[in-house]
Amino acid sequence: MVPPKLPGLVLPGSIIKLHSSDERGNMTDRLAWIDEELKNLKETGFYNSIRTLGSPQGSHLVVDGKQVLNFCSNNYLGLANHPRLVEAVNAATKRLGVGPGAVRSIAGTMDLHIELERRMAAFKGVESSVVLQSGFVANSASIPVLAGKEDAILSDELNHASIIDGSRLSGAKIIRFKHADPQALEDAIKAAQSQYRRLLMITDGVFSMDGDIAPLDQLVEICERYGVMSMVDDAHGEGVVGKGGRGIVDHFGLHGRLDLEVGTFSKAFGVAGGVVAGKAKISDLLKQRSRAFLFSSAMTVPNAAANLAAVDLLEESTALVDRLWGNARFFQAEMRKLGFDTGVTQTPITPVMLGDVQLAREFSRQLYDAGVFAMALGFPTVPQGKARIRVMLSAAHSQQDLENCLDAFEQVGKRLNVI
Ligand SMILES: *Cc1c(COP(=O)(O)O)cnc(C)c1O
């Protein structure tokens, strides 16, 4: 119900009744719509109940006081509580304190940020990188630098929310193309080419709901052919795919062919922060134009130090990445043997396709009772009728953890007639 705009206006009785006044004659229920909205979310099953952790991220978690096996987090390599990262934070905070005290362009750029940018550029095999506060921020910081009102963005229809928001912020026309479909991209380019000043193609590298990989080699080839700028968000690819976790560009051997890569330090790197990597001139322009760079304070000292230690670990050895993939291959093969449908995944993200959202929720509840924490995902996070449990594997899991998880899936799957 719309609240009356003018006090004193003569309103129909039904509307007046909705608005009680306090002793000063002010409307007291202008937030009543929020109660309605929350009630509606709860009644339709879309209300998000957020669990509280009482332990570090690891193979096990204490969730709301209960110890469970963790198959929910993006801590792919087990770095979120790694002693090397913790040590690096302690050393850095002793030297530099905690807060950056300013935005990057005023007095917030520390040697630590520059070092992290240099190391990330080297890790990714690109000219340059810029570190930002989060992966979400990295998209809203970079997309408006590359595209504006006269331009169009060609966006995979399943792109992450932060790509969509960054694209909206740019003011460019957003043209969605069919998921992971190079022909659809080419058709969209042909139709849009003459109508816009410039075109920018953006895709996730690894799609977080299904675990599938964008056909980046084909997408990039088309972009090159038509002179379209290209950008990939590699949040779930870094630390996971490519040589030693060097990401999607390395996975396809596309070095130097993408204009921009966005990444996050919050997933495989186990910490927090975002990164934009690519051509030096894009970094240069981003530092001049990006509102998130110019108007939001720099990454904190502990964050930057922990991220640097994560890069060190990734460059020293591929052991953690290898272990992650070993765990993923074992788990996925065993799940298929049990008769579960693990969808189209090509990565350690393991969707267990159940279809019905109520079934997925009940499945997740029963797993939880059995000590396994794995999330049910339903509409609108995934399409209607494609509800699933998403199992996130990690190098932190032991063989025993995986077997315990498989046992729980087998028991619940049989009980609920899924297998
Ligand atoms: C998680 C994710 C982000 C956001 O990263 P944060 O560092 O958590 O803000 C951005 N893009 C994609 C594709 C993601 O999966």
The ligand as an SDF file (V2000), in Angstrom:
LIG
                    3D

 15 15  0  0  0  0  0  0  0  0999 V2000
   32.1910  -14.7930   -5.4930 C   0  0  0  0  0  0  0  0  0  0  0  0
   32.2020  -14.0860   -6.7680 C   0  0  0  0  0  0  0  0  0  0  0  0
   32.4320  -12.7030   -6.8250 C   0  0  0  0  0  0  0  0  0  0  0  0
   32.5530  -11.8660   -5.5880 C   0  0  0  0  0  0  0  0  0  0  0  0
   33.7790  -12.0090   -4.9620 O   0  0  0  0  0  0  0  0  0  0  0  0
   33.9730  -11.4240   -3.4850 P   0  0  0  0  0  0  0  0  0  0  0  0
   35.4280  -11.2540   -3.3490 O   0  0  0  0  0  0  0  0  0  0  0  0
   33.3780  -12.4030   -2.5440 O   0  0  0  0  0  0  0  0  0  0  0  0
   33.2500  -10.1140   -3.4320 O   0  0  0  0  0  0  0  0  0  0  0  0
   32.4940  -12.1110   -8.0630 C   0  0  0  0  0  0  0  0  0  0  0  0
   32.3200  -12.8200   -9.1980 N   0  0  0  0  0  0  0  0  0  0  0  0
   32.0790  -14.1430   -9.1800 C   0  0  0  0  0  0  0  0  0  0  0  0
   31.9200  -14.8830  -10.4680 C   0  0  0  0  0  0  0  0  0  0  0  0
   32.0000  -14.8150   -7.9650 C   0  0  0  0  0  0  0  0  0  0  0  0
   31.7680  -16.1340   -7.9520 O   0  0  0  0  0  0  0  0  0  0  0  0
  1  2  1  0
  2  3  1  0
  2 14  2  0
  3  4  1  0
  3 10  2  0
  4  5  1  0
  5  6  1  0
  6  7  2  0
  6  8  1  0
  6  9  1  0
 10 11  1  0
 11 12  2  0
 12 13  1  0
 12 14  1  0
 14 15  1  0
M  END
$$$$
